[in-house]
Amino acid sequence: MAINGYLVGLALYAREGGVMAGPDGRGLLTELARSIRRASPDRPATDPTGAPPDGSPRPDAQLGGLFPKSE
């Protein structure tokens, strides 16, 4: 799911055959996602280049070569 322009991944690890490996786990993740959405303030979307609307540097700019681009 995306929250304010950020990709958020949720996962639940449960024992095979356990209660949380079925519908109960799905319900837990669904409720967690809803709670995160409700608690997250609405923020303006970024422009197509990914630059934040306030002019601050892109979040990935702080990674400084940690993930070099391959061409």
Backbone hydrogen bonds, N-H to C=O, Kabsch-Sander energy under -0.5 kcal/mol:
donor,donor_aa,acceptor,acceptor_aa,energy
3,I,6,Y,-2.8
6,Y,3,I,-1.9
8,V,1,M,-3.3
8,V,6,Y,-0.5
9,G,7,L,-0.5
14,A,12,L,-0.6
18,G,15,R,-2.8
21,A,18,G,-1.5
22,G,19,V,-1.2
24,D,19,V,-0.6
25,G,19,V,-0.6
25,G,22,G,-0.6
26,R,22,G,-2.0
27,G,23,P,-2.5
28,L,24,D,-2.1
29,L,25,G,-2.5
30,T,26,R,-2.5
31,E,27,G,-2.6
32,L,28,L,-2.3
33,A,29,L,-2.6
34,R,30,T,-2.3
35,S,31,E,-2.4
36,I,32,L,-2.5
37,R,33,A,-2.3
38,R,34,R,-2.5
39,A,35,S,-2.2
40,S,36,I,-1.2
47,D,51,A,-1.5
50,G,47,D,-2.5
55,G,52,P,-1.6
61,A,58,R,-1.6
62,Q,59,P,-1.2
63,L,60,D,-1.4
64,G,61,A,-0.9
66,L,63,L,-1.7
